[in-house]
């Protein structure tokens, strides 16, 4: 059976998506959803409303992955620059930033994050390095004093 692709407006409220079929009365109908807290998110061509939402979620995930990849590249570049800077002072690091916290963690949060980072950054792993481990260990020791 051949299915025609239809045009949908995708609305989003927090984590909820809503696909509204595009038609001549859409401007009148869409205000009802805006009043419920939905906001315009995207426009998509799909064969059904559920397919339209799947497409948007997939695209959103791809954008998130691309953003994470770009952040990772920037961090790797920064780490390389730090490695090459022999004047790096480990006493001037912000341990919260190094370990990825926005606020002071609990002892268990610190321990869990430290173990996770060690698994990734240890020199015995493929991508690990002595410099990164020293940075993580220094930050961990500083935060252990305050937890």
C-alpha atoms as one frame of an Amber mdcrd trajectory, in Angstrom:
protein
   0.000   0.000   0.000   1.394   3.395  -0.997   1.338   6.058   1.690   1.518
   9.753   0.967   3.846  11.884   2.987   2.100  14.638   4.906   3.374  17.845
   6.435   3.347  18.078  10.235   4.150  20.832  12.685   5.913  19.423  15.724
   5.184  21.054  19.060   7.058  20.305  22.255   6.302  20.779  25.952   9.179
  19.635  28.186   9.746  16.052  26.959   6.337  15.664  25.277   6.076  15.928
  21.489   2.927  16.577  19.516   2.587  16.267  15.738  -0.163  18.428  14.241
  -1.175  17.836  10.643  -0.613  20.965   8.587  -3.844  22.256   7.084  -5.473
  25.530   6.129  -6.968  25.981   9.632  -3.697  25.295  11.434  -3.161  28.866
  12.652  -6.516  28.796  14.410  -6.009  25.284  15.841  -2.426  25.704  16.981
  -3.226  28.451  19.511  -5.137  25.844  21.510  -1.864  23.891  21.958   0.156
  27.034  22.710  -2.304  27.784  25.526  -1.523  24.318  26.944   2.179  25.148
  27.125   3.391  23.612  23.858   5.872  25.531  21.734   6.758  25.298  18.069
   9.691  22.924  17.663   9.994  21.813  14.054   8.286  21.060  10.783   8.492
  17.613   9.195   7.203  15.604   6.250   6.197  12.059   7.214   3.593   9.398
   6.509   2.042   9.592   9.996   2.103  11.694  13.159   4.048   9.048  15.078
   6.578   8.804  12.229   6.959  12.603  12.280   7.757  12.506  16.000  10.248
   9.652  15.450  12.033  11.706  12.778  12.278  14.743  15.053  13.565  12.711
  18.008  16.146  11.024  15.794  17.313  14.377  14.399  17.457  15.830  17.902
  19.624  12.895  19.007  21.952  13.384  16.010  22.354  17.070  16.896  23.113
  16.144  20.517  25.714  13.588  19.388  27.333  16.128  17.067  27.466  18.681
  19.903  29.078  16.112  22.212  31.628  15.228  19.518  32.509  18.907  19.038
  32.842  19.382  22.802  35.056  16.303  23.002  37.313  17.619  20.208  37.624
  20.972  21.956  38.477  19.301  25.261  41.060  17.051  23.627  42.635  20.094
  21.987  42.686  21.917  25.327  44.233  18.886  27.041  46.906  18.664  24.363
  47.702  22.341  24.838  47.858  21.856  28.605  50.145  18.847  28.217  52.517
  20.908  26.088  52.538  23.754  28.592  55.258  22.869  31.070  54.231  25.778
  33.297  50.841  24.278  34.171  50.099  24.818  37.857  47.973  22.049  39.371
  47.325  24.254  42.417  45.217  26.671  40.370  42.662  24.158  39.104  38.986
  24.275  39.969  38.341  20.726  41.203  34.597  21.047  40.595  35.179  21.853
  36.914  37.777  19.133  36.452  35.455  16.462  37.812  32.349  17.906  36.124
  30.388  19.118  39.138  28.402  22.347  39.318  28.252  22.307  43.092  30.001
  20.504  45.931  29.257  16.755  45.683  28.570  14.273  48.438  31.272  11.734
  49.301  29.449   9.006  47.385  28.958  11.235  44.317  32.644  12.148  44.372
  33.715   8.519  44.714  31.435   7.408  41.859  32.568  10.201  39.518  36.234
   9.599  40.375  35.957   5.884  39.571  34.196   6.612  36.285  36.840   9.110
  35.217  39.705   6.815  36.226  38.289   4.071  33.997  38.340   6.481  31.072
  41.516   8.447  31.731  43.922   5.906  33.210  47.150   5.636  31.173  46.610
   1.877  30.787  43.468   2.528  28.721  43.767   3.428  25.053  42.854   7.101
  25.414  44.214   7.720  28.909  47.223   9.773  29.924  49.417  10.498  32.922
  48.615  14.208  32.708  44.842  13.705  32.809  45.159  11.241  35.685  47.281
  13.718  37.628  44.639  16.395  37.002  41.823  14.077  38.141  43.750  12.892
  41.211  44.616  16.458  42.228  40.985  17.582  41.878  39.744  14.510  43.747
  42.132  15.087  46.649  41.050  18.734  46.911  37.354  17.858  46.986  37.853
  15.010  49.472  39.115  17.603  51.947  35.813  19.518  51.785  33.307  16.645
  51.600
